[in-house]
Amino acid sequence: MLIKDQKIEDFINHDFKFLKIKIGDSFLEIILNRPEKKNALNRLMIRELAICTDYANATKKIRVVIYKSIGDTFCSGLDLKELSDKNIFLADIFNKLHKPKIAVIDGNVHAGGVLIVTSCNYAICTNEVMMTLPEVKRGLFPFQVMDSLFRIMSEKKALDWCIRGYNLNAQQCKEFNIIQELCSVEEIDEILKTLIEEYSLGSPNAIKNGLKIFEEIYINDHVIKRLNNALDNLKNSDDVIEGVSAFKEKRLPKWK
């Protein structure tokens, strides 16, 4: 379990502050609900996501986990106020969830929000969505996102996006294999229904073991630790102070 002091049986009555939860016959729907902050991930929100991972892993009837959002932004990544926290390992929340994951994206995705999308087995995206990696403009680098991108596209293309931080429109995201299906808002429910049915047809034990083996082969804990250490080393640099200040003041950063 990711959250050792949380009892699985308490999940139904848990008072989620930044998530909305829906439990269906065979799925768990997790809705990011911090629209006033563009669904930026703070410490409590990340803990709530981890609680959902533990519940889904431990609950036999949950065959699929779905991630949605409220507001015009699916997720804007880590809340900049949480930069000093060394105990945030966002990738673990999704890597340790051994059930099919679907991202339903009807809002722009920035920074660490891309990690949620790339960690899912299938991503549905509406046609107007944009995705960005702005970290280098804040004096940071998207280490965990980069690692996840290496599993779905060429390393050269992934590294170029991380370094240049440009915008990708929905069609480009599909071409980069970040998302699997483009649709209109009206088509989402029908696509989602079909996906849930298809994922539920397979043996849950076979799927769980397949996802575990995928994690063992492609997700290296030692590498993730190195990535987290690299991020920690950047967090208190002069460039981060300048980059974050420039972002808040809506100006170009002045790098030393």
N, C-alpha and C positions, 0 to 999 in steps of 0.2 A: 504493500500500500504506500501511496505517496504521502498521505496525511495519517500519521500514526495515532493521533489523539481523536480521530473522528470515527464514530461507529456507523457502519453501513446502514443499520436499521433506522438511524436518525435522519436519513437523507430526505425522506418525504416531508418531514416537518421542519427542515432546515430553512432558516430565514435568509435567503439569498438577497444581498443588497445590490449587486451589479449584474446579476443574471436573471433571466426568466427561464423556467424549466417546464417542459411538457413531456409527460411519459405516455407513450402510446402502447398499443398491444405488443409491438416488437421493436420499438425505437425510443431513444432518448433524444429530445430536442433541446439544445442549449442555445439561448438567445442572448447575445451580448447586449447589455442594457445600461450603457453609460453614454447616451447620445450627446449630452451637453459637453462631454470631453472627447467627442469623436471616438468613443469606445476605446480610449487609451487604457492600457492594462496597468492597474496599480497592484500593490501587494495583495490586498484583499481579493480583488477580482481573480488574480492568478491562483490564490488559494481555493477560491470557489470552483474554478475550472478543474483543479486537482481533485477536489471532492467528487466532482462529476465523473472523472476518470475512474476513481476507486469504485464508485457505485456501479458504473457500467461494466467494469471488469468482473465485479462480484455478483451481478444479477443475470441469471440465466436467460430470462425472457428478453433482455435487451440484445437485439441482434445488430442494430445499426445506431450510430451516434451522428446527429446532425447539428451543424453549427450555423446559426443565423445571426442577424443583428437588427437593432432598432436604430433608425436615424439614417443620415445621408452618407455615413462612413461605416464600412464593415468593421474595420479596426485600424487604428493609427499607430499600433505598436506599443512599446513600453512607455508609460507615463514618464516624462523627463524628470519629475520629482522623485522617481524611484531609482535614479541612476546610481546612488550611493549604496544601494542594497546589493550585497554580494551573494545573497542566498536565493536569487531568482533564476531558476533553470526552466525556462518556458518550454524548451524542446522536450523535456522529460514528460510533460503532461500529455503530449500527443504520441510520442514514441512508445510510451508504456501502456497505451490503450490498445489492446489486442482485439479490437472489433472494427469492422468497416466504418470509416468516417467519411461523411459527406459535408462539404462546405457549400452553402447557398449564399451567393454574393450578389447583393443588390445595393452596393455602395462602394465607394472608393476604398482602396487598401493601401496602407503605407507601412514602411519599415517592418517591424516585427509582426505586423498583421499578415504579411506575406507568408510568414512561417506557419501560421494556422492553415492557410490555403495549401501550401506545398506538403504539409504533413497529412492531409486528408487523401483518401484513396480516390475520391472523385470530387470534382469541383464544378458546380453549375454557376454560370455568371450571366448577368443581364448585359445587354449590348452597350450600355453607356458607361460602364465601369472603367476606371483608370487605376493602375497600380504603380507605386513609386518606391524607390529605396533612397531616401534623402539623408541617410546617416552621415555620409562623408561631408555633407554641408553643415553638420552639427559638430564636426570634429571626431566622429565615431566611425565605426565600420560594422556592417551587418554580418558578423561572423557566423552566427547560428543560421541565419537565412542563407548565406553562401553555402554552408554545408548541405542544407536541404536542397538547394538548387542543383548542386553537383549530381544529385541522384535523378534528376529529370531532364537535364539539358547538358550541352557540352560545357566543360569547365571554362573554356575561353569565353563563351557567350555569357555564362553566369558571372564570371569575374568582371567582365566589361560592364555589365549592368550595375554591379556593386560599386565599381569605381566611379562610373559616370553618373549614376543615380537618376537617369532619365525616366520620363513617364512612358508607360506601356498602355495602349488602349486595349479593349477587350479582345479584339481580333488578334493583336500581337501576343497577348497572354495565351491565347489558344495555340498560336503558332510556336510559342516557346514551351508548350506542354505544361504550363502552370495551371491552366484550367482545361477541362475535358469537353464542356458543352456550353454553347452560347444560346440564349433564349430570351424571350420577352418575359416581363413580370407575370403575365397571365398564364404562361406555360409552366411556371415553376412547380406548382402543386402536382400536375400530372406527371412530370418528369420524376419528381421526388417519389411519388407513389410507385411508379414502375421500378425505380432503383431499390426501394425498400423491399418490394416483393422479390426482386431478383437476388438481392443479398441474403434474404431469409430462406431461400430454397436450398442453400448449401449446408453441409454439416457444420454446426457451430464449433465443434471440436477441431475439425480439419482447418477451418478458417483461422481460429485462434492460434493453432500451432504454426500455420503458414506465416501469420503476421509476426509471431515471436521469432521464427527463423529469419525472416526478413530483417528484423531488428538486430539480431545477432550478427548477420552477415554485413549489413550496410551501415549500421549505426554503432560507431566505436566510442565507448564511454571515455576512453583515454583521449581521443580527439576532441570530444565535446568538452572535457575538462580543460584542455589546452585552449579551446576557443573561448571558454568562459574566463580563463585567466588572462587571455589577451584583451578581452573586453574590460576586465577590471583594471588592467594597466593603463587603459586609455581614459577611463572615466574621470579621473582627477587631473587630466592634462590641461595645459593652458588653452589648447585648441578647443577642447570641449567647453570650457568656460566661455570662450569667445564665440563659438558656434551657437551655443544655446542662447547667449545674450543677443546675438544678431538675429536669431529666429524670433525671439520674443519682441525685439525692437523693430522687426520687419525691415532689416537692412542686410547688405552683404557683409559677410564676416571679413575681418582683417587678420589674416593669418600671419604669424611671426615667422 
